[in-house]
Amino acid sequence: MSASMKAILHQILHYLVLFLSVYTLVHNVHCITEDITDYLLCRKCGHEIARGTDLTSMPSKLAHRQRNDTISGVKDVLIQLFQNPHGLYFEVVTTQEADVQPTGEYSNIQTWFLDYMWQLVACPRCGTHLGWLYSYVGLESQKPKSFIGLILQNLLEDIESQTIIHIPKTYGS
């Protein structure tokens, strides 16, 4: 084999190793970022409340309005508008898991989800009211035993929090 042929094969081998290294690096980065989930945060204190991938659709016939939107990278999340007995409106998303603190007693009065009792839930860090824990009391075995309804207005998407600039009061006018 001639010297020029060895040089060409050496360069081809060099580029092949370089290509495989870059491919492996890109693949590893993709695998790592695939596991990263956007969180819904407490709007008041920034505590991580729920992962976007845990959001579920629990439709209610008692919702005033329903729409679908993308939240924390999850497409077609069901958002429902409810009104409480005091006339306040809440846009609510539902999830199977959330880092919330139940407060108070269960109630079945004015429930928005038939066959479910509700209990208030709050942020475990700052105590802000974030929604309701719903527990099933009906007879159907196919329905979820429980889920959490979170008030969308009291949450902040992780991606949104990265654009917030906090200016200390000492710099204010």
LINZI-V945027 format. One record per pair of residues at least 6 apart in sequence whose C-alpha atoms are under 8 Angstrom apart, sorted by sequence separation. I is the first residue (numbers start at 0). J is the second residue. D is the distance in Angstrom with one decimal. If there is no record, write none. Layout:
BEGIN
((I & J & D) (I & J & D))
END
This chain:
BEGIN
((40 & 46 & 5.3) (41 & 47 & 6.6) (68 & 74 & 6.2) (69 & 75 & 5.7) (70 & 76 & 6.6) (82 & 88 & 4.4) (110 & 116 & 6.7) (121 & 127 & 5.2) (122 & 128 & 6.6) (40 & 47 & 4.6) (41 & 48 & 6.3) (67 & 74 & 7.9) (68 & 75 & 5.0) (69 & 76 & 6.0) (81 & 88 & 5.5) (82 & 89 & 6.3) (110 & 117 & 6.8) (121 & 128 & 4.4) (122 & 129 & 6.4) (135 & 142 & 7.7) (39 & 47 & 6.1) (40 & 48 & 5.3) (67 & 75 & 4.8) (68 & 76 & 5.3) (80 & 88 & 6.7) (81 & 89 & 5.3) (107 & 115 & 7.0) (108 & 116 & 8.0) (120 & 128 & 6.1) (121 & 129 & 5.0) (135 & 143 & 7.1) (38 & 47 & 6.1) (39 & 48 & 5.7) (40 & 49 & 7.2) (67 & 76 & 5.1) (68 & 77 & 6.9) (80 & 89 & 5.6) (81 & 90 & 6.4) (107 & 116 & 4.5) (119 & 128 & 7.3) (120 & 129 & 5.9) (121 & 130 & 6.9) (135 & 144 & 5.0) (38 & 48 & 7.0) (39 & 49 & 5.2) (67 & 77 & 4.7) (68 & 78 & 7.3) (80 & 90 & 4.5) (81 & 91 & 7.4) (106 & 116 & 5.4) (107 & 117 & 6.3) (119 & 129 & 8.0) (120 & 130 & 5.3) (134 & 144 & 5.8) (135 & 145 & 5.9) (38 & 49 & 5.6) (39 & 50 & 6.1) (66 & 77 & 5.9) (67 & 78 & 5.9) (79 & 90 & 5.4) (80 & 91 & 6.3) (105 & 116 & 6.2) (106 & 117 & 5.4) (119 & 130 & 6.0) (120 & 131 & 5.1) (134 & 145 & 4.4) (38 & 50 & 4.4) (39 & 51 & 6.7) (65 & 77 & 6.9) (66 & 78 & 5.3) (78 & 90 & 6.3) (79 & 91 & 5.3) (105 & 117 & 5.4) (106 & 118 & 6.4) (119 & 131 & 4.5) (120 & 132 & 6.3) (133 & 145 & 5.3) (134 & 146 & 6.9) (37 & 50 & 6.1) (38 & 51 & 5.7) (65 & 78 & 5.7) (66 & 79 & 6.5) (78 & 91 & 5.6) (79 & 92 & 6.7) (105 & 118 & 4.6) (118 & 131 & 5.3) (119 & 132 & 6.3) (132 & 145 & 7.1) (133 & 146 & 5.4) (36 & 50 & 6.3) (37 & 51 & 5.8) (65 & 79 & 4.5) (78 & 92 & 5.1) (104 & 118 & 6.0) (105 & 119 & 8.0) (117 & 131 & 5.9) (118 & 132 & 5.1) (132 & 146 & 6.0) (133 & 147 & 5.9) (36 & 51 & 6.7) (64 & 79 & 5.8) (65 & 80 & 6.4) (77 & 92 & 6.4) (103 & 118 & 6.5) (104 & 119 & 7.9) (117 & 132 & 5.4) (118 & 133 & 6.6) (132 & 147 & 4.5) (133 & 148 & 7.4) (36 & 52 & 7.1) (63 & 79 & 7.4) (64 & 80 & 5.2) (76 & 92 & 7.5) (77 & 93 & 7.9) (102 & 118 & 6.7) (103 & 119 & 6.5) (117 & 133 & 4.5) (131 & 147 & 5.7) (132 & 148 & 6.4) (62 & 79 & 5.9) (63 & 80 & 5.4) (64 & 81 & 7.6) (101 & 118 & 6.5) (102 & 119 & 5.4) (116 & 133 & 5.5) (117 & 134 & 6.4) (130 & 147 & 7.2) (131 & 148 & 5.2) (62 & 80 & 5.5) (63 & 81 & 5.8) (101 & 119 & 5.8) (102 & 120 & 5.7) (115 & 133 & 5.7) (116 & 134 & 5.3) (130 & 148 & 5.5) (131 & 149 & 6.6) (51 & 70 & 6.7) (58 & 77 & 7.6) (62 & 81 & 5.2) (63 & 82 & 7.5) (101 & 120 & 4.3) (102 & 121 & 7.0) (115 & 134 & 5.2) (116 & 135 & 6.5) (130 & 149 & 4.5) (51 & 71 & 5.0) (56 & 76 & 6.8) (57 & 77 & 7.7) (61 & 81 & 7.4) (100 & 120 & 5.2) (101 & 121 & 6.4) (115 & 135 & 4.4) (116 & 136 & 6.9) (129 & 149 & 5.6) (130 & 150 & 5.3) (50 & 71 & 7.9) (51 & 72 & 6.9) (52 & 73 & 6.6) (55 & 76 & 7.2) (56 & 77 & 5.5) (58 & 79 & 7.8) (99 & 120 & 5.9) (100 & 121 & 5.1) (112 & 133 & 8.0) (114 & 135 & 5.9) (115 & 136 & 5.6) (129 & 150 & 5.5) (51 & 73 & 6.2) (54 & 76 & 7.1) (55 & 77 & 7.6) (99 & 121 & 5.6) (100 & 122 & 6.1) (114 & 136 & 5.5) (115 & 137 & 7.2) (99 & 122 & 5.2) (100 & 123 & 5.2) (114 & 137 & 5.0) (98 & 122 & 7.5) (99 & 123 & 5.6) (129 & 153 & 6.1) (84 & 109 & 7.4) (98 & 123 & 7.3) (128 & 153 & 7.8) (129 & 154 & 7.7) (83 & 109 & 7.6) (81 & 111 & 7.5) (99 & 129 & 7.8) (101 & 131 & 7.9) (101 & 132 & 7.1) (39 & 71 & 7.1) (38 & 71 & 6.5) (37 & 71 & 5.2) (36 & 71 & 7.9) (37 & 72 & 6.9) (56 & 92 & 7.7) (57 & 93 & 6.4) (55 & 92 & 7.8) (56 & 93 & 6.2) (54 & 92 & 7.3) (55 & 93 & 5.5) (56 & 94 & 7.7) (54 & 93 & 5.8) (55 & 94 & 5.0) (91 & 130 & 8.0) (54 & 94 & 4.2) (55 & 95 & 6.7) (53 & 94 & 5.6) (54 & 95 & 6.7) (53 & 95 & 6.1) (53 & 96 & 6.3) (49 & 94 & 7.7) (49 & 96 & 6.6) (50 & 97 & 7.6) (49 & 97 & 4.6) (48 & 97 & 5.4) (49 & 98 & 6.4) (62 & 111 & 7.3) (48 & 98 & 4.8) (61 & 111 & 5.8) (95 & 145 & 7.3) (96 & 146 & 7.2) (97 & 147 & 7.2) (47 & 98 & 7.3) (48 & 99 & 6.6) (61 & 112 & 7.3) (95 & 146 & 4.8) (96 & 147 & 7.1) (59 & 111 & 6.7) (60 & 112 & 7.9) (94 & 146 & 5.9) (95 & 147 & 6.2) (59 & 112 & 5.7) (93 & 146 & 6.8) (94 & 147 & 5.3) (59 & 113 & 7.8) (93 & 147 & 5.5) (94 & 148 & 6.6) (93 & 148 & 4.5) (94 & 149 & 7.7) (92 & 148 & 5.7) (93 & 149 & 6.1) (91 & 148 & 5.9) (92 & 149 & 5.3) (91 & 149 & 5.3) (92 & 150 & 6.7) (91 & 150 & 4.7) (92 & 151 & 6.5) (90 & 150 & 5.8) (91 & 151 & 5.6) (89 & 150 & 6.2) (90 & 151 & 5.6) (89 & 151 & 7.6) (90 & 152 & 7.0) (89 & 152 & 7.6) (48 & 122 & 7.5) (46 & 122 & 7.5) (46 & 124 & 6.8) (44 & 124 & 7.4) (41 & 122 & 6.8) (44 & 125 & 6.5) (43 & 125 & 7.6) (43 & 127 & 7.3) (71 & 156 & 6.0) (41 & 127 & 7.9) (70 & 156 & 7.4) (71 & 157 & 7.2) (71 & 158 & 7.5) (41 & 129 & 7.8) (42 & 152 & 8.0) (43 & 153 & 7.5) (45 & 155 & 7.8) (42 & 153 & 5.3) (41 & 153 & 6.3) (42 & 154 & 4.7) (41 & 154 & 4.9) (42 & 155 & 5.1) (40 & 154 & 5.4) (41 & 155 & 6.2) (39 & 154 & 6.0) (40 & 155 & 5.0) (39 & 155 & 5.6) (40 & 156 & 6.1) (39 & 156 & 4.7) (40 & 157 & 6.4) (38 & 156 & 6.2) (39 & 157 & 5.9) (37 & 156 & 7.3) (38 & 157 & 5.3) (37 & 157 & 5.7) (37 & 158 & 7.2))
END
